[in-house]
Amino acid sequence: MKKTLLLVFVHGSDNTFGHFPQDLASLLHNALPKVDVQSVQYPRFETRGDLRECVAKFKEWLQNKVIDLE
């Protein structure tokens, strides 16, 4: 079974991250050819408000991303 490296980017948008997530994933893919490198970006405004709620939302979002990879 091939291992997966999931890169998660938080607190930014397509404008702030630019091509960095794709560039980093590509670099790591070349450096780690036996690893499936994937990159995801957490929705921009989901980190506002009560910290406990934000953490709970992030945890659920991340769990769903990992489940989708399986």
C-alpha positions in Angstrom: 0.0 0.0 0.0 1.4 3.4 -1.0 1.8 5.9 1.8 0.1 9.3 1.5 1.5 12.7 2.7 -1.3 15.2 3.1 -0.2 18.9 3.1 -2.7 21.1 4.8 -2.7 24.9 4.3 -4.6 27.0 6.8 -5.1 30.8 7.2 -4.8 31.9 3.6 -6.5 32.0 0.2 -5.5 31.2 -3.4 -4.1 34.8 -3.5 -2.0 34.5 -0.4 -0.7 31.0 -1.1 -0.4 31.5 -4.8 1.3 28.4 -6.5 3.1 27.4 -3.3 0.9 24.5 -2.4 1.2 23.0 -5.9 4.9 23.8 -6.1 5.6 22.2 -2.7 3.6 19.1 -3.6 5.4 18.7 -6.9 8.8 19.1 -5.2 7.9 16.5 -2.6 6.4 14.2 -5.2 9.8 14.2 -7.0 11.8 13.8 -3.8 9.5 11.0 -2.5 8.4 9.0 -5.5 6.9 6.2 -3.4 4.7 8.6 -1.5 1.4 10.0 -2.8 1.6 13.7 -2.0 -1.6 15.6 -1.9 -2.3 19.2 -0.9 -5.5 20.7 0.5 -6.5 24.2 1.6 -8.8 24.8 4.6 -11.6 27.2 3.7 -10.5 30.8 4.3 -13.1 32.1 6.7 -13.6 28.9 8.7 -11.1 30.1 11.3 -13.1 33.0 12.6 -15.1 33.1 15.9 -14.9 31.0 19.0 -11.7 29.0 19.1 -13.3 25.8 20.3 -15.8 25.9 17.5 -13.1 26.6 15.0 -11.0 23.7 16.2 -14.0 21.4 16.1 -14.8 22.5 12.5 -11.2 22.0 11.5 -11.0 18.6 13.1 -14.2 17.4 11.3 -13.0 18.9 8.0 -9.6 17.2 8.3 -11.1 13.9 9.3 -13.3 14.0 6.2 -10.3 14.8 4.0 -8.4 11.8 5.4 -11.4 9.5 5.0 -11.8 10.6 1.4 -8.1 9.6 0.8 -8.7 6.1 2.2 
